[in-house]
Amino acid sequence: MFHALIDIGSNTVRLALYQIKGGEAEMVLKKKHALGLAACMDDGRINLVGVSGLLVALGQYRRFLDSFSITRVDAFATAALRKAENREEILRRIKEETGFDVRVLTGEEEAVYDFIGTTHGRGSGDGVLIDVGGASTEVVVFYDNVIAHKVSLPMGSLSLHRQFCGDILPSTAELGEIVREAKGIIEGEAALSHLHSKEIIGIGGTMKGTAALYNQLYGQPERNDSGGVPLEVGRLPGMITGLLRDRAPGEDDLAKFFRAAADRLHTLLPGLAIVEVITGHFEAETLIYSDSGVREGFIYGEILK
């Protein structure tokens, strides 16, 4: 059977279509709108531009699903809608205009689905999982594939860009402000103090862009983009500083940046700064991108549980 998931995130809105057979799910189609809801917040409310864009995207998804008579659909939203003061009004309009019932995940639920999606089918082990989103960052610490700590940190690639950056790329001074903010947030989280992990697993769009940029800058194989190949944490600072706007990045480096991050040019460096701060906090040596995450976790945690 087909089962569709709609994921309303802070950076993007996605429709993912899965074929479910024999207790396993395979994604067969994905559609994406780079809406940037976290940047559409005015005084704690998602503004008219954001709401209108969201309804247009969801309307397109409704027409697509109806065209193929796909009726099994779940829709969920993460940090942007979670934080919006006009959340209930938006959910009502979505229901009235598209028919979708949207579930707003808590930060803890999002972290759990991230964990389920990433560890499904893997052997037992210990580790740290991070998902740097547009408006929040989920961190899961696990031992023998059992969650020990799960935290949703109030910082994301889009929200920090909006808060500190005056142009597409941050300056050296703006990067310093982003790093100080990120350090203050993670160091203030008691559940994550005094924890260490040599390897960290990263999921989501920021980590996908990080892997793609790493490949471009360091000549790594394209399979890095789909996950599984370790990235050296020690190279992360150079990836950021070489692209700061007041460092006058060269044409070749900019070309690599454009290839790797075409749909997240303004958010990748703030997101990378968050990744650098977290890997430093855990004293990690390697970082691995996984292309499974919250949507797969929702499938295995809710649909196929």
VOBA-1610 file (N, C-alpha, C; in pm, whole numbers, padded with zeros to 5 digits, always signed):
BEGIN
Met+00084-00119+00000Met+00000+00000+00000Met+00087+00125+00000Phe+00030+00235-00048Phe+00099+00363-00040Phe+00056+00437+00087His+00152+00504+00149His+00124+00590+00265His+00204+00719+00248Ala+00134+00830+00253Ala+00198+00960+00234Ala+00221+01028+00368Leu+00336+01095+00379Leu+00367+01178+00495Leu+00392+01321+00450Ile+00332+01414+00520Ile+00357+01556+00496Ile+00430+01611+00619Asp+00546+01666+00596Asp+00635+01714+00702Asp+00648+01866+00687Ile+00585+01940+00779Ile+00589+02086+00775Ile+00701+02131+00868Gly+00817+02157+00810Gly+00933+02196+00888Gly+00956+02345+00889Ser+01060+02387+00957Ser+01090+02530+00969Ser+01158+02584+00845Asn+01230+02500+00771Asn+01292+02539+00645Asn+01210+02496+00525Thr+01163+02373+00525Thr+01097+02317+00408Thr+00966+02248+00446Val+00881+02236+00346Val+00758+02156+00358Val+00772+02044+00256Arg+00753+01920+00300Arg+00778+01805+00212Arg+00660+01710+00212Leu+00640+01650+00096Leu+00552+01536+00082Leu+00640+01416+00047Ala+00633+01311+00128Ala+00708+01188+00101Ala+00608+01075+00087Leu+00621+01000-00023Leu+00530+00889-00048Leu+00606+00758-00031Tyr+00553+00672+00055Tyr+00616+00543+00084Tyr+00529+00428+00034Gln+00596+00325-00017Gln+00529+00200-00044Gln+00563+00104+00069Ile+00460+00051+00133Ile+00480-00035+00249Ile+00449-00179+00210Lys+00550-00266+00228Lys+00536-00408+00197Lys+00610-00488+00303Gly+00546-00592+00352Gly+00613-00685+00443Gly+00674-00619+00565Gly+00607-00517+00617Gly+00657-00451+00737Gly+00771-00355+00716Glu+00806-00327+00590Glu+00910-00232+00558Glu+00855-00121+00469Ala+00917-00004+00475Ala+00871+00111+00398Ala+00982+00160+00306Glu+00947+00182+00179Glu+01042+00237+00082Glu+00986+00369+00028Met+01064+00476+00037Met+01019+00603-00018Met+01030+00597-00171Val+00919+00625-00239Val+00917+00617-00385Val+00903+00753-00452Leu+00871+00856-00376Leu+00856+00991-00432Leu+00868+01094-00322Lys+00928+01208-00355Lys+00938+01318-00259Lys+00919+01450-00332Lys+00838+01537-00276Lys+00820+01673-00327Lys+00857+01770-00216Lys+00912+01887-00254Lys+00962+01980-00152Lys+00931+02124-00191His+00892+02204-00091His+00881+02348-00106His+00974+02412-00002Ala+01069+02494-00047Ala+01160+02564+00044Ala+01092+02690+00093Leu+01004+02674+00190Leu+00917+02783+00234Leu+00981+02875+00337Gly+01063+02820+00427Gly+01129+02902+00528Gly+01034+02962+00629Leu+00947+02879+00689Leu+00848+02931+00784Leu+00911+03001+00903Ala+01028+02954+00946Ala+01092+03016+01063Ala+01131+03161+01036Ala+01146+03198+00909Ala+01178+03336+00874Ala+01052+03419+00850Cys+00936+03357+00864Cys+00808+03426+00842Cys+00740+03458+00975Met+00820+03466+01082Met+00765+03495+01215Met+00772+03644+01244Asp+00660+03703+01277Asp+00653+03843+01320Asp+00584+03848+01455Asp+00658+03892+01558Asp+00603+03901+01693Asp+00540+03770+01740Gly+00609+03661+01710Gly+00564+03530+01757Gly+00458+03464+01672Arg+00417+03527+01563Arg+00313+03473+01476Arg+00369+03451+01335Ile+00326+03342+01271Ile+00362+03323+01131Ile+00280+03421+01048Asn+00349+03500+00966Asn+00282+03609+00895Asn+00203+03559+00774Leu+00137+03654+00706Leu+00051+03620+00594Leu+00127+03553+00481Val+00251+03598+00458Val+00332+03536+00352Val+00355+03389+00382Gly+00391+03359+00506Gly+00416+03220+00544Gly+00291+03135+00538Val+00181+03186+00590Val+00056+03110+00589Val+00009+03084+00446Ser+00015+03187+00364Ser-00030+03172+00224Ser+00057+03071+00150Gly+00188+03081+00167Gly+00278+02987+00102Gly+00254+02844+00147Leu+00228+02828+00277Leu+00202+02694+00330Leu+00074+02636+00271Leu-00031+02717+00263Leu-00157+02668+00208Leu-00145+02636+00060Val-00066+02712-00014Val-00044+02682-00156Val+00026+02547-00170Ala+00133+02525-00091Ala+00207+02399-00099Ala+00117+02280-00063Leu+00042+02294+00045Leu-00044+02184+00089Leu-00157+02160-00010Gly-00205+02266-00073Gly-00308+02251-00176Gly-00256+02170-00294Gln-00130+02195-00332Gln-00070+02116-00440Gln-00056+01970-00401Tyr-00016+01946-00277Tyr-00004+01808-00231Tyr-00140+01738-00230Arg-00245+01809-00189Arg-00379+01751-00188Arg-00422+01711-00328Arg-00398+01799-00426Arg-00438+01768-00563Arg-00359+01648-00617Phe-00232+01641-00584Phe-00150+01528-00629Phe-00203+01397-00570Leu-00225+01394-00440Leu-00272+01271-00375Leu-00408+01229-00427Asp-00497+01327-00449Asp-00629+01294-00502Asp-00620+01238-00644Ser-00523+01286-00721Ser-00509+01239-00859Ser-00479+01090-00865Phe-00411+01038-00763Phe-00374+00897-00760Phe-00453+00818-00655Ser-00560+00881-00603Ser-00648+00816-00506Ser-00572+00762-00386Ile-00473+00839-00341Ile-00396+00801-00223Ile-00463+00861-00100Thr-00517+00775-00015Thr-00598+00821+00098Thr-00529+00806+00232Arg-00425+00725+00238Arg-00355+00708+00366Arg-00251+00818+00378Val-00281+00917+00461Val-00197+01037+00473Val-00184+01075+00619Asp-00063+01104+00662Asp-00040+01166+00793Asp+00039+01293+00770Ala+00005+01396+00847Ala+00075+01524+00836Ala+00120+01567+00974Phe+00244+01614+00984Phe+00293+01664+01111Phe+00377+01789+01089Ala+00391+01867+01195Ala+00468+01991+01190Ala+00565+01994+01306Thr+00675+02068+01288Thr+00779+02075+01392Thr+00792+02218+01447Ala+00912+02267+01464Ala+00936+02382+01551Ala+00863+02510+01512Ala+00857+02544+01383Ala+00797+02672+01346Ala+00652+02680+01390Leu+00573+02579+01357Leu+00433+02580+01400Leu+00422+02557+01550Arg+00513+02479+01605Arg+00512+02453+01749Arg+00522+02583+01828Lys+00602+02677+01777Lys+00627+02802+01848Lys+00528+02913+01813Ala+00454+02897+01704Ala+00370+03006+01654Ala+00249+03031+01745Glu+00228+03157+01782Glu+00114+03192+01865Glu-00018+03174+01791Asn-00015+03182+01659Asn-00136+03162+01578Asn-00146+03020+01522Arg-00086+02927+01592Arg-00083+02788+01548Arg-00223+02731+01526Glu-00314+02750+01622Glu-00447+02690+01612Glu-00524+02746+01493Glu-00509+02874+01469Glu-00575+02937+01353Glu-00523+02877+01223Ile-00392+02857+01215Ile-00332+02800+01094Ile-00378+02655+01075Leu-00379+02577+01182Leu-00424+02438+01172Leu-00569+02430+01126Arg-00651+02523+01175Arg-00792+02525+01133Arg-00803+02555+00984Arg-00727+02653+00935Arg-00733+02688+00793Arg-00681+02573+00705Ile-00577+02505+00752Ile-00526+02390+00676Ile-00635+02284+00663Lys-00704+02256+00773Lys-00810+02156+00771Lys-00922+02198+00677Glu-00965+02323+00688Glu-01077+02372+00607Glu-01044+02377+00459Glu-00920+02417+00424Glu-00887+02442+00284Glu-00822+02324+00214Thr-00763+02230+00289Thr-00696+02116+00226Thr-00745+01981+00276Gly-00811+01981+00391Gly-00857+01855+00448Gly-00754+01782+00532Phe-00632+01835+00543Phe-00528+01767+00619Phe-00542+01798+00768Asp-00538+01694+00851Asp-00527+01710+00997Asp-00379+01707+01032Val-00327+01818+01080Val-00184+01828+01107Val-00159+01810+01256Arg-00070+01718+01288Arg-00028+01696+01427Arg+00100+01775+01451Val+00101+01858+01554Val+00221+01934+01589Val+00302+01853+01689Leu+00420+01811+01648Leu+00505+01729+01735Leu+00570+01815+01843Thr+00582+01758+01962Thr+00664+01823+02065Thr+00811+01802+02028Gly+00899+01879+02091Gly+01042+01860+02067Gly+01087+01720+02104Glu+01033+01666+02212Glu+01072+01531+02254Glu+01022+01426+02154Glu+00900+01443+02104Glu+00849+01349+02004Glu+00934+01352+01878Glu+00972+01472+01836Glu+01055+01484+01717Glu+01188+01412+01737Ala+01248+01429+01854Ala+01374+01363+01883Ala+01359+01211+01881Val+01249+01160+01936Val+01226+01015+01938Val+01211+00962+01796Tyr+01134+01030+01711Tyr+01116+00985+01573Tyr+01248+00993+01496Asp+01326+01098+01521Asp+01460+01104+01462Asp+01539+00979+01495Phe+01536+00941+01621Phe+01612+00826+01669Phe+01561+00696+01606Ile+01431+00677+01604Ile+01374+00554+01547Ile+01410+00543+01399Gly+01396+00653+01326Gly+01425+00650+01184Gly+01571+00622+01154Thr+01659+00678+01233Thr+01803+00663+01208Thr+01856+00528+01249Thr+01803+00470+01356Thr+01857+00345+01409Thr+01783+00222+01358His+01673+00241+01285His+01597+00125+01236His+01686+00038+01147Gly+01693-00089+01181Gly+01771-00183+01102Gly+01919-00184+01132Arg+01965-00099+01224Arg+02107-00097+01260Arg+02132-00192+01377Gly+02255-00233+01394Gly+02291-00313+01510Gly+02291-00228+01636Ser+02303-00290+01750Ser+02304-00216+01876Ser+02432-00133+01886Gly+02423-00025+01960Gly+02539+00060+01977Gly+02509+00181+02062Asp+02613+00257+02092Asp+02602+00381+02168Asp+02630+00497+02073Gly+02579+00614+02108Gly+02611+00728+02023Gly+02529+00851+02053Val+02548+00952+01970Val+02477+01078+01978Val+02421+01108+01839Leu+02295+01147+01835Leu+02226+01182+01712Leu+02185+01329+01718Ile+02210+01405+01610Ile+02167+01544+01607Ile+02089+01572+01480Asp+01990+01660+01492Asp+01911+01705+01377Asp+01900+01856+01389Val+01979+01928+01307Val+01977+02075+01310Val+01870+02122+01212Gly+01758+02166+01264Gly+01649+02215+01182Gly+01655+02365+01165Gly+01548+02421+01112Gly+01545+02564+01088Gly+01526+02646+01214Ala+01450+02593+01311Ala+01420+02670+01432Ala+01452+02595+01561Ser+01491+02470+01551Ser+01528+02394+01671Ser+01631+02290+01632Thr+01699+02238+01734Thr+01798+02132+01713Thr+01770+02021+01813Glu+01747+01901+01760Glu+01720+01786+01845Glu+01850+01709+01869Val+01873+01670+01994Val+01990+01592+02032Val+01943+01469+02109Val+01988+01352+02065Val+01952+01227+02132Val+02080+01153+02169Val+02095+01119+02294Val+02207+01038+02342Val+02153+00899+02371Phe+02218+00795+02315Phe+02166+00660+02335Phe+02279+00563+02368Tyr+02242+00462+02447Tyr+02334+00355+02484Tyr+02267+00221+02453Asp+02340+00135+02380Asp+02287+00005+02339Asp+02151+00022+02270Asn+02143+00126+02185Asn+02023+00158+02108Asn+01900+00188+02194Val+01923+00235+02315Val+01814+00281+02403Val+01841+00427+02437Ile+01739+00511+02422Ile+01756+00654+02448Ile+01784+00678+02595Ala+01891+00753+02623Ala+01925+00793+02759Ala+01884+00938+02784His+01905+01024+02684His+01869+01166+02695His+01815+01212+02560Lys+01710+01292+02562Lys+01659+01354+02440Lys+01624+01499+02472Val+01678+01589+02391Val+01667+01732+02419Val+01635+01806+02290Ser+01545+01903+02298Ser+01518+01992+02186Ser+01573+02130+02223Leu+01676+02174+02151Leu+01743+02300+02181Leu+01681+02412+02099Pro+01654+02528+02160Pro+01587+02638+02089Pro+01681+02718+02001Met+01739+02651+01901Met+01825+02719+01804Met+01821+02639+01675Gly+01821+02711+01563Gly+01819+02645+01434Gly+01891+02729+01331Ser+01917+02670+01215Ser+01995+02738+01112Ser+01926+02864+01060Leu+01795+02858+01042Leu+01722+02973+00989Leu+01698+03078+01096Ser+01665+03035+01217Ser+01638+03132+01323Ser+01765+03208+01361Leu+01881+03141+01365Leu+02005+03212+01398Leu+02049+03303+01284His+02025+03261+01160His+02056+03351+01049His+01972+03478+01059Arg+01844+03461+01084Arg+01755+03578+01093Arg+01795+03668+01210Gln+01839+03607+01319Gln+01871+03684+01439Gln+02002+03761+01426Phe+02102+03703+01358Phe+02236+03761+01364Phe+02295+03808+01230Cys+02241+03765+01117Cys+02307+03791+00989Cys+02241+03905+00912Gly+02324+03991+00855Gly+02274+04103+00777Gly+02277+04080+00629Asp+02325+03964+00585Asp+02330+03931+00442Asp+02321+03779+00428Ile+02333+03729+00305Ile+02319+03585+00283Ile+02424+03508+00362Leu+02551+03546+00346Leu+02659+03483+00422Leu+02689+03564+00547Pro+02719+03500+00659Pro+02756+03575+00778Pro+02897+03632+00766Ser+02922+03740+00839Ser+03057+03794+00852Ser+03127+03724+00967Thr+03256+03754+00985Thr+03331+03696+01096Thr+03267+03733+01229Ala+03229+03860+01244Ala+03167+03906+01369Ala+03033+03838+01391Glu+02953+03825+01286Glu+02823+03761+01300Glu+02837+03613+01333Leu+02936+03548+01273Leu+02962+03408+01307Leu+02997+03395+01455Gly+03076+03489+01507Gly+03111+03487+01649Gly+02987+03495+01737Glu+02890+03578+01696Glu+02766+03590+01774Glu+02685+03460+01768Ile+02681+03399+01650Ile+02609+03272+01635Ile+02672+03165+01724Val+02804+03155+01722Val+02873+03055+01802Val+02851+03079+01951Arg+02860+03204+01994Arg+02837+03234+02137Arg+02695+03196+02178Glu+02599+03227+02094Glu+02460+03192+02125Glu+02443+03040+02134Ala+02498+02968+02038Ala+02486+02823+02037Ala+02555+02759+02157Lys+02674+02808+02191Lys+02745+02755+02307Lys+02667+02779+02435Gly+02610+02899+02448Gly+02534+02929+02568Gly+02414+02837+02585Ile+02349+02805+02473Ile+02231+02719+02478Ile+02268+02575+02514Ile+02370+02521+02449Ile+02403+02380+02477Ile+02470+02364+02613Glu+02549+02462+02654Glu+02613+02452+02785Glu+02513+02471+02898Gly+02399+02532+02868Gly+02295+02550+02969Gly+02202+02431+02982Glu+02224+02326+02899Glu+02139+02207+02903Glu+02205+02102+02993Ala+02152+02090+03115Ala+02215+02003+03215Ala+02223+01858+03170Ala+02124+01810+03094Ala+02121+01670+03053Ala+02238+01634+02962Leu+02299+01736+02899Leu+02408+01709+02805Leu+02546+01741+02862Ser+02552+01777+02988Ser+02681+01813+03046Ser+02764+01688+03074His+02896+01703+03060His+02993+01597+03092His+02973+01470+03008Leu+02913+01483+02889Leu+02896+01368+02801Leu+02994+01378+02684His+03044+01264+02639His+03141+01261+02530His+03105+01150+02432Ser+03138+01173+02307Ser+03115+01072+02204Ser+03212+01097+02089Lys+03291+00998+02052Lys+03389+01016+01945Lys+03321+01036+01809Glu+03201+00979+01795Glu+03131+00988+01668Glu+02989+01039+01689Ile+02945+01126+01600Ile+02809+01180+01606Ile+02741+01153+01473Ile+02614+01112+01480Ile+02533+01093+01360Ile+02448+01217+01339Gly+02450+01272+01219Gly+02370+01389+01187Gly+02268+01358+01080Ile+02147+01411+01096Ile+02041+01389+00997Ile+01979+01523+00959Gly+01898+01522+00854Gly+01826+01642+00814Gly+01899+01723+00708Gly+01834+01832+00666Gly+01885+01913+00556Gly+02019+01978+00580Thr+02042+02030+00701Thr+02171+02092+00731Thr+02283+01990+00717Met+02261+01869+00769Met+02366+01768+00760Met+02384+01719+00617Lys+02276+01711+00541Lys+02290+01673+00400Lys+02374+01776+00326Gly+02346+01906+00351Gly+02425+02012+00289Gly+02569+02011+00336Thr+02590+01980+00464Thr+02726+01971+00517Thr+02805+01861+00447Ala+02743+01744+00431Ala+02811+01633+00362Ala+02841+01669+00218Ala+02745+01735+00150Ala+02766+01773+00011Ala+02879+01875-00003Leu+02883+01974+00088Leu+02989+02075+00084Leu+03124+02012+00117Tyr+03127+01923+00214Tyr+03250+01851+00250Tyr+03305+01777+00128Asn+03215+01710+00055Asn+03257+01639-00067Asn+03321+01734-00167Gln+03255+01848-00188Gln+03303+01945-00286Gln+03439+02002-00246Leu+03453+02038-00120Leu+03576+02105-00075Leu+03694+02009-00063Tyr+03666+01883-00026Tyr+03774+01790+00003Tyr+03780+01672-00093Gly+03706+01681-00204Gly+03717+01580-00308Gly+03676+01442-00265Gln+03574+01433-00182Gln+03528+01303-00134Gln+03429+01242-00233Pro+03407+01110-00224Pro+03314+01044-00317Pro+03170+01091-00296Glu+03092+01088-00405Glu+02954+01135-00398Glu+02869+01054-00300Arg+02911+00931-00270Arg+02829+00851-00178Arg+02819+00914-00040Asn+02907+01009-00009Asn+02891+01083+00116Asn+02754+01148+00126Asp+02698+01190+00011Asp+02571+01260+00012Asp+02456+01175+00062Ser+02467+01043+00048Ser+02360+00956+00095Ser+02392+00892+00229Gly+02504+00931+00287Gly+02534+00890+00424Gly+02632+00776+00436Gly+02682+00761+00560Gly+02764+00647+00593Gly+02914+00669+00592Val+02962+00776+00530Val+03107+00800+00521Val+03145+00905+00626Pro+03242+00875+00713Pro+03276+00970+00819Pro+03334+01102+00766Leu+03293+01211+00826Leu+03349+01344+00800Leu+03439+01379+00918Glu+03556+01433+00891Glu+03648+01471+00998Glu+03603+01602+01061Val+03574+01598+01190Val+03525+01715+01261Val+03626+01830+01256Gly+03753+01798+01255Gly+03856+01901+01253Gly+03853+01989+01129Arg+03782+01945+01025Arg+03773+02024+00902Arg+03656+02121+00903Leu+03565+02108+00999Leu+03445+02192+00999Leu+03476+02342+01010Pro+03567+02386+01100Pro+03593+02530+01110Pro+03639+02591+00978Gly+03725+02520+00905Gly+03773+02571+00778Gly+03664+02579+00674Met+03568+02488+00679Met+03456+02492+00587Met+03375+02619+00605Ile+03367+02665+00730Ile+03288+02785+00759Ile+03365+02912+00728Thr+03485+02924+00784Thr+03558+03050+00773Thr+03597+03083+00629Gly+03617+02980+00547Gly+03653+03006+00408Gly+03543+03067+00325Leu+03420+03068+00381Leu+03306+03120+00306Leu+03242+03244+00370Leu+03304+03297+00475Leu+03250+03418+00538Leu+03260+03537+00442Arg+03161+03623+00444Arg+03154+03725+00340Arg+03267+03827+00347Asp+03321+03852+00467Asp+03430+03949+00477Asp+03567+03884+00456Arg+03568+03753+00428Arg+03693+03685+00393Arg+03710+03675+00241Ala+03616+03733+00167Ala+03621+03735+00020Ala+03648+03597-00037Pro+03554+03503-00021Pro+03576+03369-00073Pro+03604+03370-00224Gly+03692+03280-00266Gly+03730+03274-00407Gly+03620+03212-00492Glu+03633+03231-00623Glu+03531+03184-00715Glu+03514+03032-00709Asp+03625+02959-00699Asp+03616+02813-00696Asp+03542+02763-00572Asp+03573+02824-00457Asp+03505+02783-00334Asp+03357+02818-00340Leu+03324+02934-00396Leu+03183+02972-00409Leu+03110+02878-00504Ala+03176+02836-00612Ala+03113+02742-00705Ala+03081+02611-00634Lys+03173+02565-00550Lys+03149+02442-00474Lys+03034+02461-00375Phe+03029+02577-00313Phe+02921+02610-00219Phe+02787+02611-00291Phe+02782+02673-00409Phe+02658+02679-00486Phe+02611+02538-00525Arg+02703+02453-00565Arg+02667+02317-00604Arg+02611+02238-00484Ala+02670+02261-00369Ala+02634+02181-00250Ala+02509+02231-00181Ala+02482+02361-00188Ala+02379+02419-00102Ala+02286+02513-00177Ala+02246+02475-00296Ala+02167+02565-00381Ala+02040+02613-00313Asp+01974+02528-00236Asp+01847+02567-00176Asp+01860+02609-00030Arg+01982+02623+00020Arg+02000+02667+00159Arg+02127+02752+00173Leu+02148+02842+00078Leu+02269+02925+00080Leu+02279+03010+00207His+02166+03059+00256His+02168+03148+00372His+02167+03074+00505Thr+02132+02946+00505Thr+02121+02875+00633Thr+02232+02774+00659Leu+02308+02737+00555Leu+02405+02629+00576Leu+02516+02668+00673Leu+02571+02789+00660Leu+02681+02825+00751Leu+02634+02840+00896Pro+02520+02907+00924Pro+02472+02905+01063Pro+02446+02763+01113Gly+02391+02677+01026Gly+02369+02539+01066Gly+02499+02466+01093Leu+02600+02491+01007Leu+02732+02432+01027Leu+02794+02479+01159Ala+02771+02605+01193Ala+02824+02657+01319Ala+02762+02583+01438Ile+02632+02554+01430Ile+02567+02475+01535Ile+02629+02337+01543Val+02649+02273+01427Val+02712+02140+01424Val+02851+02145+01487Glu+02929+02249+01453Glu+03064+02260+01508Glu+03060+02275+01661Val+02968+02355+01710Val+02957+02375+01854Val+02919+02244+01923Ile+02824+02171+01866Ile+02780+02046+01929Ile+02890+01940+01925Thr+02957+01926+01811Thr+03066+01828+01805Thr+03178+01864+01901Gly+03205+01994+01916Gly+03305+02037+02013Gly+03263+02007+02156His+03136+02028+02184His+03083+02001+02319His+03102+01854+02357Phe+03078+01765+02261Phe+03090+01621+02288Phe+03230+01568+02262Glu+03322+01655+02221Glu+03459+01618+02188Glu+03463+01508+02082Ala+03376+01522+01982Ala+03368+01423+01875Ala+03483+01439+01777Glu+03518+01329+01714Glu+03623+01329+01612Glu+03567+01311+01472Thr+03456+01239+01460Thr+03396+01216+01329Thr+03246+01243+01333Leu+03194+01271+01215Leu+03053+01304+01197Leu+03003+01223+01079Ile+02888+01157+01094Ile+02834+01074+00986Ile+02694+01123+00953Tyr+02670+01149+00824Tyr+02537+01187+00779Tyr+02454+01062+00750Ser+02331+01061+00802Ser+02235+00954+00772Ser+02118+01016+00698Asp+02074+00952+00590Asp+01963+01008+00512Asp+01826+00960+00560Ser+01820+00893+00674Ser+01693+00859+00738Ser+01673+00949+00859Gly+01547+00977+00890Gly+01522+01067+01003Gly+01379+01065+01049Val+01325+01184+01074Val+01197+01196+01142Val+01083+01131+01064Arg+01083+01142+00931Arg+00973+01083+00854Arg+00976+00930+00863Glu+01095+00872+00846Glu+01107+00727+00861Glu+01073+00684+01003Gly+01113+00766+01101Gly+01081+00735+01241Gly+00932+00736+01265Phe+00861+00830+01201Phe+00716+00836+01216Phe+00652+00711+01155Ile+00703+00670+01038Ile+00650+00549+00974Ile+00665+00428+01066Tyr+00790+00407+01117Tyr+00814+00288+01198Tyr+00764+00302+01341Gly+00754+00424+01389Gly+00707+00444+01525Gly+00556+00452+01540Glu+00487+00490+01429Glu+00342+00508+01436Glu+00266+00416+01340Ile+00311+00405+01217Ile+00235+00330+01116Ile+00264+00181+01125Leu+00392+00146+01144Leu+00432+00005+01144Leu+00473-00044+01282Lys+00431+00022+01386Lys+00475-00018+01520Lys+00411-00150+01562
//
